[in-house]
């Protein structure tokens, strides 16, 4: 069983962050929360500006993954799927501190308990988010087990049929 109270979010100072105080300072209307000036110091990909609450959210989410995955891996024939709606691009920039951290896709995929899951699917309506997550999945070498798909989570039919329209994961 995985017992960890602190997850490694691969925190790094991002010198390009100007520590914006409000939405108007931090991004254009069409940016979907992406920083207009900074990119990831880890991989050069897009980052989304977040508040300090993001670390707490990631703590609770990874605690859930750490409990659910190992606890349920013997259920349903071991076919446990992780699905996340509104996944974000995988790297975030905390706007007050200028510290860059993993977002939920990377925090989940790199958690030791992820080994208990058969697959992970990350859904977002933004093609830039989907491309960034898929690039980061490839960098981790997990493309046979995880994927990001474009789906409009305001339209249930899009979410439910989206994965069927996309390429199926290659199961090991």
C-alpha positions in Angstrom: 0.0 0.0 0.0 1.2 3.5 -0.8 1.6 5.7 2.2 2.7 9.2 1.4 1.4 12.4 2.8 3.4 14.6 0.5 3.4 14.3 -3.2 6.3 15.6 -5.3 4.9 18.3 -7.5 8.3 19.0 -9.1 8.3 22.6 -7.8 10.6 25.0 -9.6 10.9 28.8 -9.6 9.8 30.2 -12.9 11.7 33.4 -13.5 9.4 34.5 -16.3 6.4 34.8 -13.9 5.6 38.4 -13.1 3.3 37.4 -10.2 0.1 39.0 -11.5 -2.5 40.2 -9.0 -5.7 39.7 -11.0 -7.1 38.0 -14.2 -6.7 41.2 -16.2 -3.0 41.4 -15.5 -2.4 37.7 -16.0 -4.0 36.7 -19.3 -6.0 37.7 -22.4 -9.7 36.8 -22.6 -9.0 34.0 -25.0 -6.1 32.4 -23.1 -8.2 30.0 -21.0 -6.0 30.8 -18.0 -2.7 30.2 -19.8 0.1 32.6 -18.9 0.7 34.9 -21.8 4.4 35.4 -21.0 5.8 32.3 -19.1 6.2 28.8 -20.3 7.2 25.7 -18.3 10.8 25.7 -17.2 10.5 21.9 -17.2 9.5 21.4 -20.8 8.7 24.7 -22.5 5.0 23.9 -22.8 2.1 26.0 -21.7 1.4 26.7 -18.0 -1.9 27.7 -16.4 -2.0 30.4 -13.7 -3.4 29.1 -10.4 -3.9 30.3 -6.9 -2.3 29.0 -3.7 -5.3 26.6 -3.3 -3.9 24.4 -6.1 -1.4 22.7 -3.8 -4.2 21.7 -1.4 -6.3 20.4 -4.3 -3.4 18.3 -5.5 -2.8 17.0 -2.0 -6.4 15.8 -1.7 -6.6 14.4 -5.2 -3.4 12.4 -4.9 -4.5 11.1 -1.5 -7.7 9.9 -3.2 -5.7 8.2 -5.9 -3.4 6.7 -3.3 -6.4 5.2 -1.4 -8.7 4.3 -4.3 -6.2 2.7 -6.7 -4.6 0.1 -4.4 -7.9 -0.4 -2.5 -9.9 -1.2 -5.6 -7.4 -2.8 -7.9 -8.8 -6.3 -7.4 -12.4 -5.2 -8.2 -13.9 -5.3 -11.7 -11.2 -7.6 -13.0 -8.6 -4.9 -12.4 -10.2 -2.6 -15.0 -9.9 0.6 -13.0 -10.0 3.7 -15.2 -9.1 7.3 -14.1 -11.1 10.0 -15.9 -10.7 13.7 -15.4 -12.8 16.4 -16.8 -11.3 19.9 -17.1 -7.8 18.5 -16.7 -5.7 21.5 -17.5 -2.3 21.4 -19.3 -0.4 19.4 -16.7 1.9 22.2 -15.4 0.7 25.2 -13.4 2.2 28.5 -12.3 1.3 29.8 -8.8 0.7 33.4 -9.5 1.6 34.8 -6.1 4.9 33.0 -5.7 6.0 32.3 -9.3 6.5 28.7 -8.4 5.7 26.2 -11.2 4.2 22.8 -10.1 2.7 19.7 -11.7 -1.0 20.0 -12.5 -3.4 17.2 -11.9 -2.6 15.0 -14.9 1.1 14.8 -14.0 0.5 14.5 -10.3 -1.9 11.5 -10.9 0.3 9.8 -13.6 3.4 10.1 -11.5 1.8 8.9 -8.2 3.0 5.4 -7.2 -0.7 4.3 -6.9 -1.3 5.0 -10.6 0.1 1.5 -11.2 -3.2 0.2 -9.9 -5.1 1.9 -12.7 -5.5 0.3 -16.2 -5.8 3.7 -18.0 -6.2 7.4 -17.5 -8.2 9.7 -19.7 -8.0 13.5 -19.4 -10.8 15.6 -21.1 -10.7 19.2 -21.9 -12.4 21.4 -24.5 -9.3 23.3 -25.4 -7.1 21.9 -28.1 -4.0 23.5 -26.6 -4.6 21.8 -23.3 -5.2 18.4 -24.9 -2.0 18.8 -27.0 0.0 19.8 -23.9 -1.2 16.9 -21.8 -0.6 14.4 -24.6 2.9 15.8 -25.1 3.6 15.4 -21.4 2.2 11.9 -21.4 4.6 11.0 -24.2 7.5 12.5 -22.2 6.6 10.2 -19.4 6.4 7.2 -21.7 2.8 6.5 -20.7 1.0 6.9 -24.1 -0.1 3.3 -24.0 -1.8 3.9 -20.6 -3.0 7.5 -20.7 -4.4 10.0 -23.2 -6.0 13.4 -23.4 -9.0 13.9 -25.5 -10.9 17.0 -26.7 -14.5 17.0 -25.3 -16.9 19.8 -24.4 -17.9 19.0 -20.8 -20.9 21.3 -21.1 -22.3 18.8 -23.6 -22.8 15.3 -22.0 -23.0 13.6 -25.4 -19.6 15.1 -26.3 -18.0 13.7 -23.2 -19.7 10.3 -23.5 -18.9 9.8 -27.1 -15.6 11.7 -27.3 -13.4 8.7 -26.2 -15.2 6.4 -28.7 -14.4 8.8 -31.6 -10.7 8.9 -30.6 -8.0 6.3 -30.8 -8.4 3.5 -28.2 -5.6 3.0 -25.8 -3.3 0.1 -26.4 -3.6 -2.1 -23.3 -0.4 -3.8 -22.2 
